[in-house]
């Protein structure tokens, strides 16, 4: 049985289609909706299915591969990688760097946390 990927591209959304695609695949991989090892459609096939340009899907795939969410295995195709681990490591590294910068800037711990919470809230309310 083949798992169908449920992706909805909103043409009225200000977010670029490649970013909408990247976000939805990443979220589905992290939540387990797309299991590790699941084979993704080809760039051309997915582009046709979604009504997007092949370059748009290719850009999303490149970003997902850079994020560690998917991996390309040459002629065998593109597969969901162990996204949670890679995403967690990258997020932890970014948080650690933020904490170092905030401390260097002389921010109190409460200020640094408040600024981080504001940034996360703003990002997730988009």
C-alpha positions in Angstrom: 0.0 0.0 0.0 1.4 3.4 -1.0 1.0 6.3 1.4 -0.4 9.4 -0.2 1.1 12.7 1.0 -1.5 15.3 1.8 -0.2 18.7 0.8 -2.3 21.8 0.3 -0.7 24.8 -1.4 -2.6 28.1 -0.8 -2.0 30.4 -3.7 -3.6 33.3 -1.7 -1.0 32.9 1.1 1.9 35.3 1.1 4.2 32.4 1.9 6.0 31.1 -1.2 4.8 27.8 -2.5 8.1 26.1 -2.0 8.1 27.2 1.7 4.6 25.9 2.2 5.6 22.5 0.7 8.8 22.4 2.8 6.9 23.2 6.0 4.2 20.7 5.4 6.6 17.8 4.6 8.8 18.7 7.5 5.8 18.8 9.9 4.5 15.5 8.6 7.9 13.9 8.9 8.4 15.1 12.5 4.9 14.0 13.6 5.3 10.6 12.1 2.5 11.0 9.5 5.3 10.5 6.9 7.3 7.6 8.5 11.1 7.4 8.3 12.1 5.6 5.1 8.9 6.6 3.2 9.7 7.3 -0.5 8.7 10.7 -1.7 7.4 11.3 -5.2 9.8 12.4 -7.9 10.2 16.2 -8.3 8.5 16.2 -11.7 5.7 13.9 -10.5 5.0 15.9 -7.4 5.1 19.2 -9.3 2.5 17.9 -11.7 0.4 16.5 -8.9 0.5 19.8 -7.0 0.3 22.1 -10.0 3.7 23.6 -9.3 6.8 24.2 -11.3 9.4 21.4 -11.0 11.9 24.0 -9.8 9.6 24.9 -6.9 9.4 21.3 -5.7 13.2 20.9 -6.3 13.9 24.0 -4.2 11.7 22.6 -1.4 13.4 19.2 -1.6 16.9 20.9 -1.4 15.9 22.8 1.7 14.4 19.7 3.3 17.6 17.8 2.5 19.7 20.6 4.0 17.5 20.5 7.1 18.1 16.7 7.4 14.4 15.9 6.9 14.8 14.0 3.7 17.7 12.2 2.0 18.3 11.4 -1.7 19.6 8.0 -2.5 20.7 8.6 -6.1 18.6 6.8 -8.7 16.7 5.0 -5.9 14.8 8.2 -5.0 14.2 10.6 -2.1 13.2 9.3 1.3 12.1 10.7 4.7 15.1 10.7 7.0 15.1 10.5 10.8 13.9 14.1 10.8 13.2 14.5 14.5 16.8 13.8 15.5 18.2 16.2 12.9 15.7 18.9 13.6 16.2 18.6 17.4 19.9 18.9 17.0 19.7 21.9 14.8 17.2 23.6 17.1 19.3 22.9 20.2 22.4 24.3 18.5 20.5 27.5 17.4 19.1 27.9 21.0 22.6 27.4 22.4 24.0 30.1 20.1 21.2 32.4 21.0 21.9 31.9 24.7 25.6 32.7 24.2 24.8 35.9 22.2 22.2 37.1 24.8 24.7 36.5 27.6 27.5 38.4 25.6 25.1 41.3 25.1 24.6 41.5 28.9 20.9 40.4 28.9 19.5 39.0 32.1 18.2 35.5 31.8 14.6 36.6 32.1 15.1 39.1 29.3 16.7 36.5 27.0 13.9 34.1 27.7 11.2 36.8 27.1 12.8 37.8 23.8 13.0 34.1 22.7 9.4 33.5 23.6 8.3 36.7 21.7 10.2 35.5 18.6 8.7 32.0 18.8 5.2 33.4 19.3 5.6 35.7 16.3 6.9 33.0 14.1 4.2 30.5 15.0 1.4 33.1 14.6 2.2 33.6 10.9 
